[in-house]
Amino acid sequence: MDASIAGRQQREIYAQGMSGITPLIPTDFYQLESKAKKVLSKKAYAYIAGGAGLQNTIQNNLSAFSKVKIRPKMLKDSSQCDMSIELLGKKRTSPVLLCPIGVLELAHPGADIAVGKAAASLGVPFIFSSQASEPMEKVSQSMASGSRWFQLYWSKSDDLVKSFVERAERCQCEAIVVTLDTTLLGWRPYDLNLGYLPFLEAKGIGQYMPDPVFNKLVDDGSYLPPAGKTKVNLHTLLTLLRMNYRYEGSFFKNLVSGRALRGVRTFTNVYSNPALSWKEIAKLKKMTDLPIFLKGIHHPDDVSIAVSEGVNGIIVSNHGGRQVDGAIGIASTLPEIAEIADQKLTIIADSGVRSGADVFKALALGANAVCIGRPYAYGLAIGGETGVRDVILHILAELELTMRLTGCRNIDEIDNSMISIDH
């Protein structure tokens, strides 16, 4: 063992083990998920773990990675390993980013701030979610000079989109990531069977509550949906109380004025736009000079259009299996996407990444960088900021060991010669 990330992690864990102390944060995904499930509420676990329909896309993501076999090369001198990459013109310590996850307060009260601090401490970019629990301004302040990007849901109001983009610029976000695959909420039985949507309790709308354009929409009622029929009982009243408590401002003012209810109803009607098309990408290019990434692309035709539209990159993603049941596993489509992109786009892989070995496989399949999702959410649930940090370190340690044990001394040496794919 040595002074590398992997060496430090192993040395610390085994030294603690001599005193009978095992890691707070399990080092493999399945035990991590199992431990997180025990500390999360039933509703929180369903929201984080659940996918669309019969959960087939989640399984397809995992299966696609399992079919990629690593082919180590020997006698390559593994005494040194450089995991750094260049991304958006900056040198990064590793090819790992944290993908946007909404409603992180379901996992831990520290929510986005805890995640941002952990990411910043390790030099890992954190992509803020539009559905964050905390506003980007607070999270940016907590991260100091840490790298952050902003993920954008294109709402029905272009003015609100522009306001979000301008706020992201002021927060020194390095890129805008437009999520394309959630113009409508997917069919998610884990949540539906519990009848639970956290936004109805004013959770996960931290970006919206302080936004001046959103507040104008709330005031003028222009995006209020038709009132639905809700049976009034004790549970209804408790939900309304939680909504008013969580919504920005005075609990009693929100309750008396009905502002929290108007705000939540406005949000549910405005946050996404089923009419989203390539025209909106052209609009975004006029709104900002920040690099633009398109998240949710995994069809070859869309890759070709993205190249022609002149965006900076794509995040190859199926939303972690949460939107379309039976969608192709990301690892299955990466080689074709990389070939079409032909180095004209930066390719980031997302969905189904559970380990450092998966990061290695995604890079070998053609990705330039890789996003981590559910693993860090589970780390947050178990250990807050420390839990997120430990999850990232475990993944980086395994990536480093995988590189060194396969003869890859730097990221550039991870290519398709290092893998074979079962068909």
JOGIPE-V979417 format. One record per backbone hydrogen bond with DSSP energy under -1.0 kcal/mol. NH is the residue of the N-H (numbers start at 1). CO is the residue of the C=O. Records with the same first field share a line. If there is no record, write none. Layout:
NH = CO + CO
This chain:
8 = 4
9 = 5
10 = 6
11 = 7
12 = 8
13 = 9
14 = 10
15 = 11
16 = 12
17 = 13
18 = 14
19 = 16
20 = 17
21 = 16
32 = 28
33 = 29
34 = 30
35 = 31
36 = 32
37 = 33
38 = 34
40 = 36
45 = 41
46 = 42
47 = 43
48 = 44
49 = 45
50 = 46
52 = 321
53 = 187
55 = 52
59 = 55
60 = 56
61 = 57
62 = 58
63 = 59
64 = 60
65 = 61
66 = 62
67 = 63
68 = 65
69 = 420
71 = 418
73 = 406
82 = 409
85 = 92
87 = 90
90 = 87
92 = 85
97 = 370
98 = 125
99 = 372
103 = 131
106 = 103
107 = 104
108 = 104
111 = 108
113 = 110
114 = 110
115 = 111
116 = 112
117 = 113
118 = 114
119 = 115
120 = 116
121 = 117
124 = 119
126 = 147
127 = 98
128 = 149
132 = 129
139 = 135
140 = 136
141 = 137
142 = 138
143 = 139
146 = 143
149 = 126
150 = 175
151 = 128
152 = 177
156 = 270
161 = 157
162 = 158
163 = 159
164 = 160
165 = 161
166 = 162
167 = 163
168 = 164
169 = 165
170 = 166
171 = 167
172 = 169
173 = 168
174 = 148
176 = 291
177 = 150
178 = 293
179 = 152
180 = 295
188 = 186
192 = 188
193 = 189
196 = 191
200 = 197
201 = 198
202 = 199
203 = 198
206 = 132
209 = 205
211 = 208
215 = 211
216 = 212
217 = 213
218 = 214
219 = 215
220 = 216
221 = 217
224 = 221
237 = 233
238 = 234
239 = 235
240 = 236
241 = 237
242 = 238
243 = 239
244 = 240
245 = 241
246 = 242
247 = 243
254 = 250
255 = 251
256 = 252
257 = 253
258 = 254
262 = 258
263 = 259
264 = 260
265 = 261
266 = 262
267 = 263
268 = 264
269 = 265
270 = 266
271 = 267
276 = 273
280 = 277
282 = 278
283 = 279
284 = 280
285 = 281
287 = 283
288 = 284
293 = 176
294 = 313
295 = 178
296 = 315
303 = 299
304 = 300
305 = 301
306 = 302
307 = 303
308 = 304
309 = 305
311 = 306
312 = 292
313 = 292
314 = 346
315 = 294
316 = 348
321 = 318
322 = 319
327 = 324
332 = 329
333 = 330
334 = 330
337 = 333
338 = 334
339 = 335
340 = 336
341 = 337
342 = 338
344 = 341
346 = 312
348 = 314
349 = 369
350 = 316
359 = 355
360 = 356
361 = 357
362 = 358
363 = 359
364 = 360
365 = 361
366 = 363
367 = 362
368 = 347
369 = 347
370 = 95
371 = 349
372 = 97
376 = 373
377 = 373
378 = 374
379 = 375
380 = 376
381 = 377
382 = 378
383 = 379
384 = 380
387 = 383
388 = 384
389 = 385
390 = 386
391 = 387
392 = 388
393 = 389
394 = 390
395 = 391
396 = 392
397 = 393
398 = 394
399 = 395
400 = 396
401 = 397
402 = 398
403 = 399
404 = 400
405 = 401
408 = 403
413 = 410
414 = 411
415 = 413
418 = 415
420 = 69
422 = 67
